[in-house]
């Protein structure tokens, strides 16, 4: 009978921090490109894989930062139209509308 050795370390790939950031940026970009306006739905699957790989083995605080970065890229790219919406329908000045969006 084989009993797993608890002393054996798990084999994980060491991913450098800059590559994790790059994965988060590419993943966030793939998410907003999967939105209906761009209609590249298959990129959502790549985004999930990249973002999961970016947070693998990180502490919760570092994983939160990576997720925040990917989410921010998604929001900036996916909701680019909010500035013009605030300008047209909210009657904000152009600088304020784009600052708030």
Phi, psi and omega in degrees: 000132179266127176248127181296138180278120182285350181273349182282122180287149177289144179269110177237151179277131178278113181256126179293155184299323182292330178287325176297318179295317179297319177298320179295318180293314179294320178297316177297322177294319179296326180295311182286338173286344176276352178297158183302327181297326180265333172057041175247063190302328183294339180291340179297325179291321177293323180298315180298316180296317180295317181290323176292323178292326181293328183261359183298125175079008180269159173290160180302324180295315180290323178294325176298317179298316179297317178294322177296318179297313179297319178294322179295319177297320179297315181293316180298316181281327185277333183241042179296338186278351184294324179300314179290330176296314178294325179290316184284310188262337178265351180057037174277156170294155184302315182295322181287322180298317181282337174289320180283337181274000000 
